[in-house]
Amino acid sequence: MNSEVLTTTPIQLISLVDLKPGDRAIIKQIKGDTGKEIYLMELGLLPGTSIKYIKQAPLGDPIEICLRNYHLSIRSEDAGVVLVEKQK
Amino acid sequence: MTNITNHSINQNSFDDVLITGNPNTGKTSVFNSLTGLHQKTGNYPGVTVEKKTGMVTGSAGQKVRLHDLPGLYSLISKSPDELIARKVLLNETDEKLNIRLIVVVVDSSNLNRNLYLVTQLIDLGLPILIAMNMIDNAKNHGFEIDFKKLSEQLGVAIVPIVASKSHGLKQLSEEIFDQVQSIKKQPPKLTDSPTESKETKSTHLPGYFSNLFPQHKETGDLLDGALSPVVMWFRRYSNLNESGQHSEALRVISSEEALENWSPLSSEKTSDGDLKTIINKTRAQLNRMQISWKMLETIMRYDKIDKICLKVMSQNLKNETNPGMRLDKFLTHRFLGPVMALVIFYLIFQSIFTWAEKPMEMIEGSMGYLGSFVRFFIPDGLLQDLFVDGIIGGVGAILVFLPQIIFLFFFLALLEDTGYMARVAFLADRLMKSIGLSGYGVIPLLSSFACAIPGIMATRTVPNWKERIVIIMIAPLMSCSARLPVYILLIGTFFPSISILGIFSISGIILFSMYLFGIIVGIGVALVFNRIIKNNATSTSFVMELPPYRMPSLKWVLFQMFERAKIFVTDAGQIILAISIVIWFLVSFPKPDNHDSSSHKLHLQQSYAGQIGKLIEPAIQPLGFDWKVGIGLITSFVAREVLVSTLATIYNVKEAEETSVNLRIALQNETNVTTGKRVYTPLVAVSIMVFFALACQCMATVAIVKRETNSWRWPIIMVLYMTGLAYVSSFVVYQGGLLLGFT
């Protein structure tokens, strides 16, 4: 478990904000460890968690994602630290 | 078993039960259902967090004191709300409670994330009871949950409920009393007894962590060894029990934030060093052991939760009938979303103004009857005047707005209960971000266009303390409905109702401009306050759950409405009463000797209010005001629309309303005795409106700000800055206008 968290070699990792509506992805890494990142992780955004990108708000920000059966809205600047691997 | 039949002040006679859970789980609904009307609201000392306590009586007459805590996602706290909830849960507030049981309300359709807090609380070794709420929603999402198995996995009792439909509440209540009973018979060690020596106990519960995370036994064993110095620190210097010590030790190792929750204690030097140093050493050791300590707790915890959920829960998407899912296709659509939001708000305001009309007339009428009634019983004279003009007149001016306020509370509660409120915040966040605020602030500000009081009370949902204060400070700048009589009187009197292009009218444009003016100034003030106010807490930006849409519970919405209205009437009521009497005094004294009919006008001129008006005249002349307007400024501090009735009195017009022709003619014709020029010109009218747009002329608002911020500091700042801003703006407008040649 711990080695997975420590993995730093990205395999086609993109940021959460680079997804399109309807995309499914698995979180691979959370960059950083300040209060913001911990908060996101406590809300369930962890390496290994599957998420679905729902949409952006009208002006492009914030974005809405679905994870662990609930919907969360985050600003792009905060979502940028979440690195994911898109699923087909 | 003792029957506690009287509410003694002695804390020790109460059995305390806490209600907690994630936000949006219907916690407060559960609290309200259990306590009914036996509840009271206040603030926690020193902070802006609302405190709700109530009494619940069991079937055999036993009583339990219930506390509704602010919602939180985790025991690592950031916002003032979360900090308080955490403190109360760990029994670290100044008011020591006899915590017998903690009821965690869980959203069943969202079990996975909800279990994060649940497992944190269980691991603290506290007595827990889970209320699985919204099981109807869970079914709609196609979920099947094996409650019995979940209960076994977690080791705590579970009661399924649907709080909004009052299902399962009786069982919940019974279960609460049963558990409290059995816990009282064998009390859990929430605090170590003082006689036990803390030094001689064994260093740690053997295998605590390996038992806690059985799927990672090896890591667990390593943690048991490495974390023992930290556990020891908590044993010696905190009030936590065994489980709590271990659980909190894991937490502070994993996160700086969690460590922050223990300052300043964490920096105090003890015989083993201070906690911060111990933590650093332990982290280094974990690194050497190849265990990444960052976010360790969170990762291990969710790992365990995922495994539990696999065992107890399944989702059959074919059974999914949830209609709410499709609503967001429109309500947060790129174009439709904002459009629908505007339409919905327009309809809400329209309804408020329409529905409120009849009740407002009724209240005005009742005030009249009440006045006659009082005149009947109290003989002519000072006392009668005090009651009729002072108290009934002043308080009546506020009560007239009560229907609007109540309807606004109704709609706000409705929006929140359905879950639509979160969508509005989602849509507005980008705009709000550009002025340093977030989507949370948009509803309070929008509400303030009807009345700032519900708007300010709605700032409770804003998690960031600094943002909450800024929104409260600018809410009164959103032109409220009390300004409308003033605007309508002045615009109608001094501006022609000429149409442009057959659609727009000059009056309409000017009215709209006044609203726009308030908004623009509000934006400016927000930017200034954002710079000035220091924010010590880390900002969490905008991370917000979008709860599933729910059918609102009318009972719950009405309850919210009445509860808020009660707060308004009691809290604002006292100040309104006091100031009404003061203003009455200022306009009534000194009394003239004669009583002929024209003396009413003369009387006002000679009163203290009139004298003050004359006194401040030099100061307000640059704004284009004379001493009569000065009197109006004083009296309208009670409520803005009082200006109209004051002007009517000054110009001796009976039956004054903002649309009455007599008052308008009187204002148009008023000529300055010395100069022979008109006192009121369109420019003066604009100056007055600008002043009213910005000045703080609502005692009720001041009272509510005091209540919501739990101090006098912010209301005072608000009055000062708004008055200053109003003065300067009027000055600029009037003098600028003169310079430009307007008269």
Chai-1 contact restraints between the chains, C-beta under 6 A:
chainA,res_idxA,chainB,res_idxB,connection_type,confidence,min_distance_angstrom,max_distance_angstrom,comment,restraint_id
A,N2,B,I291,contact,1.0,0.0,6.0,A-B,restraint_1
A,N2,B,S292,contact,1.0,0.0,6.0,A-B,restraint_2
A,V5,B,S292,contact,1.0,0.0,6.0,A-B,restraint_3
A,L6,B,S292,contact,1.0,0.0,6.0,A-B,restraint_4
A,D33,B,K294,contact,1.0,0.0,6.0,A-B,restraint_5
A,G35,B,E257,contact,1.0,0.0,6.0,A-B,restraint_6
A,G35,B,T538,contact,1.0,0.0,6.0,A-B,restraint_7
A,I38,B,S255,contact,1.0,0.0,6.0,A-B,restraint_8
A,I38,B,E257,contact,1.0,0.0,6.0,A-B,restraint_9
A,Y39,B,T540,contact,1.0,0.0,6.0,A-B,restraint_10
A,M41,B,M295,contact,1.0,0.0,6.0,A-B,restraint_11
A,M41,B,T298,contact,1.0,0.0,6.0,A-B,restraint_12
A,E42,B,S74,contact,1.0,0.0,6.0,A-B,restraint_13
A,E42,B,T298,contact,1.0,0.0,6.0,A-B,restraint_14
A,G44,B,R113,contact,1.0,0.0,6.0,A-B,restraint_15
A,L46,B,Y302,contact,1.0,0.0,6.0,A-B,restraint_16
A,A57,B,F426,contact,1.0,0.0,6.0,A-B,restraint_17
A,A57,B,L427,contact,1.0,0.0,6.0,A-B,restraint_18
A,P58,B,R334,contact,1.0,0.0,6.0,A-B,restraint_19
A,P58,B,G337,contact,1.0,0.0,6.0,A-B,restraint_20
A,P58,B,P338,contact,1.0,0.0,6.0,A-B,restraint_21
A,L59,B,R430,contact,1.0,0.0,6.0,A-B,restraint_22
A,D61,B,R430,contact,1.0,0.0,6.0,A-B,restraint_23
A,P62,B,D429,contact,1.0,0.0,6.0,A-B,restraint_24
A,P62,B,F542,contact,1.0,0.0,6.0,A-B,restraint_25
A,R68,B,N112,contact,1.0,0.0,6.0,A-B,restraint_26
A,R68,B,R113,contact,1.0,0.0,6.0,A-B,restraint_27
A,N69,B,N110,contact,1.0,0.0,6.0,A-B,restraint_28
A,Y70,B,N110,contact,1.0,0.0,6.0,A-B,restraint_29
A,Y70,B,R113,contact,1.0,0.0,6.0,A-B,restraint_30
A,H71,B,L546,contact,1.0,0.0,6.0,A-B,restraint_31
A,L72,B,E545,contact,1.0,0.0,6.0,A-B,restraint_32
A,S73,B,F426,contact,1.0,0.0,6.0,A-B,restraint_33
A,S73,B,M544,contact,1.0,0.0,6.0,A-B,restraint_34
A,S73,B,L546,contact,1.0,0.0,6.0,A-B,restraint_35
A,I74,B,V543,contact,1.0,0.0,6.0,A-B,restraint_36
A,R75,B,S541,contact,1.0,0.0,6.0,A-B,restraint_37
A,R75,B,F542,contact,1.0,0.0,6.0,A-B,restraint_38
A,D78,B,S541,contact,1.0,0.0,6.0,A-B,restraint_39
